[in-house]
Amino acid sequence: LSEVLVTGTYGSAKKLGSMVGSVAAVKSEKIANRPSANFADALQGQVAGLQVFTSSGEPSEGVSMRLRGIGSINSSSEPLFILDGAPISSGAFSAINPNDIETFTVLKDASATAIYGSRASNRVIIIQTKKGTQDKIKVSYSGTFTAKDPYKRIETLDAQSFREVMQAQYPEGTAQSADIQRILNVYPNQSTDWQDAIYQTGLSTDQNIGIAGKAGFMPFRISLGYNTEKGTLKTSKYERYTGAVNLSPKFFDNHLSVDINVKGTINKNRFADSGAVGAAAFFDPTKPIYDEENRYNGYWNWGIVQGAQADLATQNPLSLLYDRNNHGTTKRSLGNIQLDYKIHGLEDLHANLNLGYDVAKTTGRNFVNSNSVQSSLDKTFTGLGQGNTWNNLRRNHLLDFYMNYAKNIESIKSNFDIMAGYSWQHFYYANHDITYSNPTEDLGAKEGYTYDANERHYIRDDHRRIPYENYLISFFGRLNYNFMDRYLLTATLRRDGSSRFSENNRWGLFPSAALAWTISNEPFMKATENVLSKLKLRLGYGVTGQQEIGDYQYITSYSFSTNPNTTYL
């Protein structure tokens, strides 16, 4: 009962004693021995109803999380994530070192999540990082080494079996028999296991050092981390550098508590073309990986068939991996400062101000090599190669302010906890993607492209430089009432205004209420205390919303038809 549980940006409660909604908590000890570059992977199997998904196994792959199933048909089904009191996107997972996390709190039902209003329809996951301590300075270190092997493969035919099947399908005398025999006997003794060719043992290491304690009046914690991971698909690699600082001093006889968190990360990715996985399952096993006489950079590929480019043929899996250079770097910083002040002379009343930010910049390039089989399919710059660069900026700023009054009145065996506040959040995203080609000289007019003499490249006319932004303004309040430590009442109300909706439908009201009866605390249950540790009956109701619909979707837009069969009168 003494376990204190963070219930959101707006307060805390004893988990078993005064919580009414459905809440689960995971301590850092439960995931400490589960080495993972992403804390979401470490949560898998730790919380009932929480599912963690990955699609390709890439070292830096984004993770999708579902809590109690899919909550939307057309919009996001991701839970809302709160880091040290500041909402973050799931894309910030890679910026968080799992070794810096103290607790996860998962709010499951509507009565617990309605305090987050228009972002709570998919439930809420709250992440609390480690803080400075009042103890002497201590240094901690952890290091892990991991090997991953994709030992289970798709069952495919080997070269001999493939030849037998093809000969049985097109026996001598059929129209295609001669062509099939010619194709199969180009390399009569060749046998290639394409899945062995594209996979490798994925080696990774995760190194972390932390320093925590108290220097003078200042409790602090500093941590540094390094993680590198080589993927099980060749050419895939991931590196991450992380740093975090926490300062948590107190002033004015502990009336003013200050909590400062700053985190920074650098992620470097070398992305592999996941299309090689399917290609390895379907490429002809009677063909070699390399052929110096082949025109596709030395990789064997289907070339000209009956006078035409074999556009629909499966491509050599190794050329898909090594003839594409796809890499990116993300630099991210996120943090907040939270001020909690106990009013002098009225210590039961707290004023809390939370200012937070999340800024990320992503750069990268994705190009196919000249003379590759991929570049041969480009009808505008055949054989010359083409690609794109990206340079994106994402910002998220937060201001939360609330007042909280908590009072225990022994004479009536009651405990009151009342909170009311205001929240402002601004989201900004700028996309500076440019698609252009490899030729460094002017080759004349190319439809849809303009030659840039300064860049010495052809740049697509529709390259995007579009900023997006939206605002979210909220007013919220909560009442917790506990009578005789047996009968519990929680009621919340939030009003959200989101610029993602039209002016006529911009505001929404999100109420919730919950009742609980702690039966095990009744006198008539005294005889069962050695058998039954806790028994509670709970009833809750809440309204939550969904604003993850994208920016400017409510604005009517028009586009010109490009159908060549359309006749204009």
C-alpha positions as CSV (number, residue, x, y, z in Angstrom):
1,L,0.0,0.0,0.0
2,S,3.0,2.3,0.4
3,E,3.8,2.2,-3.3
4,V,3.4,5.6,-4.8
5,L,2.1,5.5,-8.4
6,V,2.3,8.4,-10.9
7,T,-1.2,8.7,-12.3
8,G,-0.4,11.3,-15.0
9,T,1.0,14.7,-15.5
10,Y,-1.4,15.9,-12.8
11,G,-0.6,14.0,-9.6
12,S,0.1,10.7,-7.9
13,A,-1.7,8.2,-5.7
14,K,-1.2,4.9,-3.8
15,K,-1.7,2.2,-6.4
16,L,-3.8,-0.2,-4.3
17,G,-5.2,2.2,-1.8
18,S,-6.8,5.1,-3.6
19,M,-6.8,4.2,-7.4
20,V,-10.2,3.7,-8.9
21,G,-9.4,3.3,-12.6
22,S,-7.7,0.4,-14.3
23,V,-4.0,1.0,-13.9
24,A,-0.8,-1.2,-14.2
25,A,2.7,-0.3,-13.3
26,V,6.0,-1.8,-14.4
27,K,9.2,-1.1,-12.4
28,S,12.6,-0.7,-14.1
29,E,13.8,-3.9,-12.3
30,K,11.5,-6.0,-14.5
31,I,13.0,-4.9,-17.8
32,A,16.6,-4.4,-16.6
33,N,17.6,-7.9,-17.7
34,R,15.9,-7.7,-21.1
35,P,18.5,-6.1,-23.4
36,S,16.8,-3.9,-26.0
37,A,17.7,-0.7,-27.8
38,N,14.0,0.3,-27.6
39,F,12.1,0.4,-24.3
40,A,8.9,-0.6,-26.1
41,D,10.4,-4.0,-26.9
42,A,11.2,-4.5,-23.2
43,L,7.5,-3.9,-22.3
44,Q,6.3,-6.8,-24.4
45,G,4.6,-9.3,-22.1
46,Q,4.8,-7.1,-19.0
47,V,1.3,-5.6,-19.1
48,A,-1.9,-7.4,-19.7
49,G,-3.6,-6.1,-22.9
50,L,-0.5,-4.4,-24.3
51,Q,0.9,-5.6,-27.6
52,V,4.1,-4.5,-29.2
53,F,4.6,-4.9,-33.0
54,T,7.5,-4.7,-35.4
55,S,7.3,-5.4,-39.1
56,S,10.7,-6.0,-40.6
57,G,13.2,-6.6,-37.8
58,E,15.3,-3.6,-38.8
59,P,17.5,-2.5,-35.9
60,S,16.1,1.0,-35.9
61,E,12.6,0.1,-36.9
62,G,9.7,2.0,-35.4
63,V,7.6,0.1,-32.9
64,S,3.8,0.1,-32.8
65,M,1.9,-0.5,-29.6
66,R,-1.7,-1.4,-29.0
67,L,-3.4,-1.3,-25.6
68,R,-6.6,-3.2,-25.4
69,G,-6.9,-3.6,-29.2
70,I,-7.4,-1.1,-32.0
71,G,-9.1,2.1,-31.0
72,S,-9.7,3.7,-34.4
73,I,-10.5,2.6,-38.0
74,N,-9.0,5.5,-40.0
75,S,-6.8,7.3,-37.5
76,S,-3.9,6.3,-35.2
77,S,-4.3,3.5,-32.7
78,E,-1.1,4.4,-30.8
79,P,-1.5,5.2,-27.0
80,L,-0.7,8.6,-25.8
81,F,2.9,8.7,-24.3
82,I,3.8,11.0,-21.4
83,L,7.5,11.4,-20.6
84,D,8.2,13.1,-17.3
85,G,5.0,15.0,-17.6
86,A,5.3,16.0,-21.2
87,P,3.4,14.3,-24.1
88,I,5.7,12.8,-26.8
89,S,5.2,11.0,-30.0
90,S,6.0,7.3,-30.5
91,G,8.8,8.4,-32.8
92,A,10.7,9.6,-29.7
93,F,11.2,6.0,-28.4
94,S,14.6,5.9,-30.0
95,A,15.6,9.0,-28.0
96,I,15.0,7.4,-24.7
97,N,17.6,5.1,-23.1
98,P,15.8,2.2,-21.4
99,N,18.4,2.4,-18.6
100,D,17.2,5.9,-17.7
101,I,13.6,4.7,-17.0
102,E,12.3,4.3,-13.5
103,T,8.7,3.3,-14.0
104,F,6.0,2.7,-16.6
105,T,2.4,3.4,-15.7
106,V,-0.3,2.2,-18.0
107,L,-3.8,3.8,-17.8
108,K,-6.2,1.4,-19.4
109,D,-9.8,2.4,-18.9
110,A,-11.7,5.6,-19.9
111,S,-12.2,6.7,-16.3
112,A,-8.4,6.8,-15.9
113,T,-7.6,8.3,-19.3
114,A,-10.4,10.9,-19.8
115,I,-8.2,13.5,-18.0
116,Y,-6.3,13.6,-21.3
117,G,-9.4,14.2,-23.4
118,S,-9.0,14.3,-27.2
119,R,-5.9,12.2,-27.1
120,A,-6.9,9.4,-24.8
121,S,-9.1,7.1,-27.0
122,N,-6.2,4.6,-27.3
123,R,-5.2,4.8,-23.6
124,V,-2.2,6.3,-22.0
125,I,1.3,5.2,-21.1
126,I,3.3,7.3,-18.6
127,I,7.1,7.1,-18.5
128,Q,9.0,8.4,-15.4
129,T,12.8,8.6,-15.7
130,K,15.3,8.2,-12.9
131,K,16.1,11.2,-10.7
132,G,18.9,12.4,-8.5
133,T,19.0,11.1,-4.9
134,Q,19.9,12.3,-1.4
135,D,22.6,9.6,-1.1
136,K,26.3,9.8,-1.7
137,I,27.5,9.9,-5.3
138,K,27.3,6.5,-6.9
139,V,28.5,5.3,-10.3
140,S,26.7,2.5,-12.1
141,Y,27.6,0.7,-15.3
142,S,25.8,-1.9,-17.5
143,G,26.9,-3.5,-20.7
144,T,25.3,-6.2,-22.8
145,F,26.3,-8.1,-26.0
146,T,23.7,-9.7,-28.1
147,A,23.6,-12.0,-31.1
148,K,20.5,-12.5,-33.3
149,D,20.3,-15.2,-35.9
150,P,17.4,-15.6,-38.4
151,Y,17.6,-19.4,-38.3
152,K,14.0,-20.0,-39.4
153,R,13.6,-19.4,-43.1
154,I,10.9,-19.6,-45.7
155,E,10.9,-23.1,-47.2
156,T,11.9,-22.9,-50.8
157,L,13.1,-25.4,-53.5
158,D,16.8,-25.9,-53.9
159,A,18.3,-25.7,-57.4
160,Q,17.9,-29.4,-58.3
161,S,14.3,-29.6,-57.0
162,F,13.5,-26.4,-59.0
163,R,14.9,-27.9,-62.2
164,E,12.9,-31.1,-61.7
165,V,9.6,-29.1,-61.0
166,M,10.1,-26.9,-64.1
167,Q,10.9,-29.9,-66.3
168,A,7.8,-31.7,-65.1
169,Q,5.7,-28.6,-65.7
170,Y,7.0,-28.1,-69.2
171,P,7.9,-31.6,-70.5
172,E,9.7,-32.1,-73.8
173,G,7.4,-31.5,-76.7
174,T,5.5,-28.5,-75.2
175,A,5.8,-25.1,-76.7
176,Q,7.9,-23.6,-73.8
177,S,10.1,-26.7,-73.3
178,A,13.0,-25.4,-75.3
179,D,13.0,-22.0,-73.6
180,I,12.8,-23.6,-70.2
181,Q,15.7,-26.0,-70.9
182,R,17.8,-23.1,-72.2
183,I,17.2,-21.0,-69.1
184,L,17.8,-23.9,-66.7
185,N,21.0,-25.0,-68.3
186,V,22.8,-21.6,-68.6
187,Y,24.5,-22.6,-65.3
188,P,24.0,-26.4,-65.1
189,N,25.9,-26.9,-61.9
190,Q,24.9,-23.6,-60.1
191,S,22.9,-23.8,-56.8
192,T,22.3,-20.6,-54.8
193,D,20.6,-20.3,-51.4
194,W,19.4,-16.7,-51.7
195,Q,18.3,-16.5,-48.1
196,D,21.7,-17.5,-46.9
197,A,23.1,-14.8,-49.1
198,I,21.1,-12.0,-47.7
199,Y,21.1,-12.8,-44.0
200,Q,23.8,-12.4,-41.4
201,T,24.2,-12.8,-37.6
202,G,23.1,-9.6,-36.0
203,L,25.6,-8.5,-33.4
204,S,24.8,-5.7,-31.0
205,T,26.2,-4.1,-27.9
206,D,24.6,-1.6,-25.4
207,Q,26.9,0.3,-23.0
208,N,25.6,2.6,-20.3
209,I,27.1,4.6,-17.4
210,G,25.2,6.6,-14.8
211,I,26.2,8.9,-12.0
212,A,23.7,9.8,-9.3
213,G,23.8,11.4,-5.9
214,K,23.9,14.8,-4.3
215,A,26.4,17.6,-4.8
216,G,25.9,20.2,-2.1
217,F,22.2,21.1,-2.1
218,M,21.7,19.6,-5.6
219,P,20.4,16.1,-6.2
220,F,21.5,15.1,-9.7
221,R,21.7,12.2,-12.2
222,I,23.8,12.1,-15.3
223,S,23.9,9.2,-17.8
224,L,25.6,8.4,-21.1
225,G,24.7,5.5,-23.4
226,Y,26.0,4.0,-26.6
227,N,24.2,1.3,-28.6
228,T,25.1,-0.2,-31.9
229,E,23.3,-3.0,-33.7
230,K,24.0,-4.8,-36.9
231,G,20.8,-6.1,-38.4
232,T,20.1,-9.7,-39.5
233,L,19.6,-8.3,-43.1
234,K,22.9,-7.4,-44.7
235,T,23.7,-3.7,-45.0
236,S,21.4,-2.8,-42.1
237,K,23.1,-1.0,-39.2
238,Y,22.1,1.3,-36.3
239,E,24.0,3.5,-33.9
240,R,22.7,5.5,-31.0
241,Y,24.3,8.0,-28.7
242,T,22.3,9.2,-25.7
243,G,22.8,11.6,-22.8
244,A,20.5,12.7,-20.0
245,V,20.7,15.1,-17.1
246,N,18.3,15.4,-14.2
247,L,18.5,18.1,-11.5
248,S,15.9,18.1,-8.6
249,P,16.8,20.7,-6.0
250,K,14.4,22.1,-3.3
251,F,14.2,25.6,-2.0
252,F,12.4,27.7,0.7
253,D,12.3,24.9,3.3
254,N,11.3,22.4,0.7
255,H,8.3,24.5,-0.3
256,L,9.6,24.8,-3.9
257,S,10.5,21.7,-5.7
258,V,12.3,22.0,-9.1
259,D,12.7,19.1,-11.5
260,I,14.8,19.7,-14.6
261,N,15.1,17.0,-17.3
262,V,17.2,17.3,-20.5
263,K,17.8,14.4,-22.9
264,G,19.6,14.3,-26.1
265,T,20.3,11.6,-28.7
266,I,21.9,11.0,-32.1
267,N,20.6,8.1,-34.1
268,K,22.5,7.0,-37.3
269,N,20.8,4.4,-39.6
270,R,21.9,2.5,-42.6
271,F,18.6,1.1,-44.0
272,A,18.5,-2.2,-45.9
273,D,15.9,-2.7,-48.7
274,S,13.4,-5.1,-47.0
275,G,12.3,-6.1,-50.5
276,A,15.3,-8.4,-50.6
277,V,13.5,-10.7,-48.2
278,G,10.7,-11.5,-50.6
279,A,13.1,-11.5,-53.6
280,A,15.3,-14.2,-51.8
281,A,12.3,-16.4,-51.5
282,F,11.3,-16.2,-55.2
283,F,14.6,-15.7,-57.2
284,D,15.8,-18.5,-59.4
285,P,18.1,-20.8,-57.4
286,T,19.9,-22.0,-60.6
287,K,21.4,-18.5,-61.1
288,P,24.6,-17.2,-59.5
289,I,24.9,-14.1,-57.3
290,Y,27.6,-12.5,-59.5
291,D,28.3,-12.4,-63.2
292,E,31.0,-10.0,-64.4
293,E,29.6,-10.1,-67.9
294,N,26.2,-8.9,-66.7
295,R,25.6,-5.2,-67.2
296,Y,24.1,-4.6,-63.8
297,N,27.2,-3.8,-61.7
298,G,28.3,-7.4,-61.7
299,Y,25.2,-8.8,-60.2
300,W,23.3,-11.4,-62.2
301,N,19.9,-10.1,-63.1
302,W,17.3,-10.8,-65.8
303,G,18.1,-8.4,-68.6
304,I,16.6,-8.1,-72.0
305,V,14.0,-10.9,-72.7
306,Q,12.7,-11.1,-76.3
307,G,13.9,-7.6,-77.0
308,A,12.3,-5.9,-74.0
309,Q,13.5,-5.0,-70.5
310,A,12.3,-7.6,-68.0
311,D,10.6,-5.1,-65.7
312,L,8.4,-7.5,-63.9
313,A,11.1,-10.1,-63.1
314,T,12.3,-10.6,-59.5
315,Q,15.5,-8.7,-58.9
316,N,18.7,-10.1,-57.5
317,P,18.4,-9.8,-53.7
318,L,22.0,-8.9,-53.2
319,S,21.8,-6.1,-55.8
320,L,18.7,-4.8,-54.0
321,L,20.8,-4.5,-50.8
322,Y,24.2,-3.2,-52.1
323,D,23.1,-1.1,-55.1
324,R,21.0,1.2,-52.8
325,N,22.6,3.7,-50.4
326,N,19.9,4.6,-47.9
327,H,21.0,6.2,-44.7
328,G,19.8,8.9,-42.3
329,T,20.6,10.7,-39.1
330,T,18.3,12.0,-36.4
331,K,19.3,14.5,-33.8
332,R,16.8,15.0,-31.0
333,S,16.6,16.9,-27.7
334,L,13.7,16.8,-25.3
335,G,13.2,17.9,-21.8
336,N,11.2,19.9,-19.3
337,I,11.3,22.0,-16.2
338,Q,8.6,21.4,-13.5
339,L,8.1,23.8,-10.6
340,D,5.9,22.6,-7.7
341,Y,5.3,25.2,-5.0
342,K,3.6,24.5,-1.6
343,I,1.9,27.7,-0.7
344,H,3.3,29.1,2.6
345,G,0.7,29.0,5.3
346,L,-1.5,26.7,3.3
347,E,0.8,23.7,2.6
348,D,-2.1,21.5,1.4
349,L,-2.3,23.8,-1.7
350,H,0.2,23.3,-4.5
351,A,0.8,25.3,-7.6
352,N,2.5,23.3,-10.4
353,L,4.1,24.7,-13.6
354,N,5.5,22.4,-16.3
355,L,7.3,23.7,-19.4
356,G,8.5,21.2,-21.9
357,Y,10.0,20.9,-25.4
358,D,10.8,18.2,-28.0
359,V,12.9,19.1,-31.0
360,A,14.1,16.7,-33.7
361,K,15.9,17.2,-36.9
362,T,16.3,14.4,-39.5
363,T,18.5,14.3,-42.5
364,G,19.3,11.6,-45.0
365,R,19.5,10.4,-48.5
366,N,18.3,7.3,-50.5
367,F,19.9,6.7,-53.9
368,V,20.3,3.7,-56.2
369,N,23.6,3.3,-58.0
370,S,24.1,4.0,-61.6
371,N,23.9,0.9,-63.9
372,S,22.0,-1.0,-61.3
373,V,19.0,-3.1,-62.2
374,Q,16.9,-0.6,-60.2
375,S,18.1,2.3,-62.2
376,S,17.3,0.4,-65.5
377,L,13.6,0.6,-64.6
378,D,13.7,4.4,-64.5
379,K,12.3,5.5,-67.8
380,T,13.3,9.2,-67.4
381,F,17.0,8.6,-66.6
382,T,17.5,5.0,-67.7
383,G,20.6,3.6,-66.1
384,L,21.7,6.8,-64.4
385,G,20.1,6.3,-61.0
386,Q,17.8,8.5,-59.0
387,G,17.0,9.2,-55.3
388,N,15.9,11.7,-52.8
389,T,17.2,13.6,-49.8
390,W,15.3,14.7,-46.7
391,N,15.8,17.4,-44.2
392,N,12.9,17.6,-41.7
393,L,12.3,19.6,-38.5
394,R,9.8,18.7,-35.8
395,R,9.0,20.8,-32.8
396,N,6.7,20.3,-29.8
397,H,6.3,22.9,-27.1
398,L,4.2,22.5,-23.9
399,L,2.9,24.7,-21.1
400,D,0.9,23.0,-18.2
401,F,-0.3,24.8,-15.1
402,Y,-2.5,23.4,-12.4
403,M,-3.4,23.9,-8.7
404,N,-3.9,21.0,-6.5
405,Y,-5.4,20.9,-3.0
406,A,-5.2,17.7,-0.9
407,K,-6.6,17.5,2.6
408,N,-7.2,14.6,5.0
409,I,-9.9,15.4,7.6
410,E,-9.7,12.8,10.4
411,S,-12.9,13.9,12.1
412,I,-15.1,12.7,9.1
413,K,-12.6,10.0,8.0
414,S,-12.3,11.7,4.6
415,N,-9.6,12.6,2.2
416,F,-10.1,15.2,-0.5
417,D,-7.9,15.8,-3.6
418,I,-9.0,18.5,-5.9
419,M,-7.1,19.7,-9.0
420,A,-7.8,22.2,-11.8
421,G,-5.5,23.4,-14.6
422,Y,-4.8,24.7,-18.0
423,S,-2.6,23.3,-20.8
424,W,-1.2,24.7,-24.1
425,Q,0.7,22.8,-26.7
426,H,2.1,23.7,-30.1
427,F,3.2,21.2,-32.8
428,Y,5.2,22.2,-35.8
429,Y,6.6,20.1,-38.7
430,A,8.6,21.2,-41.7
431,N,9.3,18.8,-44.6
432,H,12.1,19.7,-47.0
433,D,12.3,16.5,-49.1
434,I,13.9,16.8,-52.5
435,T,13.8,14.2,-55.2
436,Y,16.5,14.4,-57.9
437,S,18.6,12.4,-60.3
438,N,22.2,11.4,-60.5
439,P,23.2,13.1,-63.8
440,T,25.5,16.0,-63.1
441,E,25.1,17.6,-66.6
442,D,22.1,19.1,-68.4
443,L,20.6,16.4,-70.6
444,G,17.9,18.6,-72.0
445,A,14.2,18.8,-71.1
446,K,12.8,16.0,-68.9
447,E,9.1,16.0,-68.1
448,G,8.4,16.7,-64.4
449,Y,12.1,17.7,-63.7
450,T,14.0,21.0,-63.8
451,Y,17.8,21.1,-64.1
452,D,19.3,23.1,-61.3
453,A,22.7,24.5,-62.4
454,N,23.8,25.2,-58.8
455,E,23.0,21.7,-57.5
456,R,24.0,20.2,-60.9
457,H,21.1,17.8,-60.7
458,Y,17.6,17.4,-62.1
459,I,15.1,18.2,-59.3
460,R,11.5,17.1,-59.4
461,D,9.0,19.9,-59.9
462,D,6.8,18.6,-57.1
463,H,9.4,18.4,-54.3
464,R,7.8,19.4,-51.1
465,R,8.6,22.3,-48.7
466,I,5.4,22.3,-46.7
467,P,5.2,23.3,-43.0
468,Y,2.5,21.9,-40.8
469,E,1.4,23.1,-37.4
470,N,-1.4,22.7,-34.9
471,Y,-2.4,23.8,-31.4
472,L,-4.1,22.1,-28.6
473,I,-5.6,24.2,-25.7
474,S,-7.2,22.5,-22.7
475,F,-8.9,23.2,-19.4
476,F,-9.2,20.3,-16.9
477,G,-10.1,19.3,-13.4
478,R,-10.3,16.3,-11.1
479,L,-11.9,15.3,-7.8
480,N,-10.7,12.4,-5.7
481,Y,-12.7,11.5,-2.6
482,N,-11.8,8.7,-0.2
483,F,-14.1,7.9,2.7
484,M,-13.0,5.5,5.5
485,D,-10.4,4.1,3.1
486,R,-13.2,1.9,1.7
487,Y,-15.4,4.0,-0.5
488,L,-13.7,5.9,-3.4
489,L,-14.9,8.4,-5.9
490,T,-13.1,9.9,-8.8
491,A,-14.5,12.5,-11.3
492,T,-12.7,14.3,-14.1
493,L,-13.6,16.9,-16.7
494,R,-11.6,18.1,-19.6
495,R,-12.4,20.6,-22.4
496,D,-10.1,20.4,-25.4
497,G,-9.8,22.8,-28.3
498,S,-7.8,21.5,-31.3
499,S,-6.9,23.4,-34.4
500,R,-7.0,20.1,-36.3
501,F,-10.8,20.5,-36.5
502,S,-12.9,23.2,-38.2
503,E,-13.9,26.2,-36.2
504,N,-17.5,24.9,-35.8
505,N,-16.3,21.7,-34.3
506,R,-13.0,22.6,-32.5
507,W,-14.0,22.1,-28.9
508,G,-14.9,18.8,-27.1
509,L,-16.0,18.0,-23.6
510,F,-14.6,14.8,-22.0
511,P,-16.1,13.8,-18.6
512,S,-15.4,10.7,-16.5
513,A,-16.6,9.2,-13.2
514,A,-15.6,6.1,-11.2
515,L,-16.7,4.5,-8.0
516,A,-14.9,1.8,-6.0
517,W,-15.6,-0.2,-2.9
518,T,-12.6,-1.8,-1.2
519,I,-14.3,-4.8,0.3
520,S,-11.2,-6.2,1.9
521,N,-11.1,-3.2,4.2
522,E,-14.5,-3.9,5.7
523,P,-14.6,-5.1,9.3
524,F,-16.4,-8.3,8.3
525,M,-13.5,-9.2,6.0
526,K,-11.0,-9.2,8.9
527,A,-11.0,-13.0,9.2
528,T,-9.9,-13.4,5.6
529,E,-6.9,-11.0,5.7
530,N,-4.4,-14.0,5.8
531,V,-6.1,-15.5,2.7
532,L,-7.2,-12.5,0.6
533,S,-4.8,-9.5,0.3
534,K,-7.0,-7.2,-1.6
535,L,-10.6,-7.2,-3.0
536,K,-12.1,-4.2,-4.7
537,L,-15.3,-3.7,-6.7
538,R,-15.0,-0.9,-9.3
539,L,-17.4,0.8,-11.7
540,G,-16.2,3.5,-14.1
541,Y,-17.5,5.6,-17.0
542,G,-15.6,8.0,-19.3
543,V,-15.6,9.8,-22.6
544,T,-12.4,10.0,-24.6
545,G,-11.5,11.5,-28.0
546,Q,-9.2,11.2,-31.0
547,Q,-7.5,14.1,-32.6
548,E,-4.8,12.2,-34.5
549,I,-6.4,12.8,-37.9
550,G,-3.6,14.8,-39.5
551,D,-3.3,18.6,-40.1
552,Y,-5.7,20.6,-42.3
553,Q,-7.9,17.6,-43.1
554,Y,-11.1,19.6,-42.5
555,I,-10.2,22.0,-45.3
556,T,-11.7,21.2,-48.7
557,S,-9.1,20.7,-51.3
558,Y,-9.1,20.2,-55.1
559,S,-6.7,18.6,-57.5
560,F,-6.4,18.5,-61.3
561,S,-7.2,15.2,-63.1
562,T,-4.2,13.6,-64.8
563,N,-6.3,10.9,-66.5
564,P,-5.2,10.9,-70.2
565,N,-8.6,9.4,-71.2
566,T,-10.5,12.4,-69.8
567,T,-12.1,14.7,-72.4
568,Y,-12.6,18.4,-71.4
569,L,-15.4,20.3,-73.2
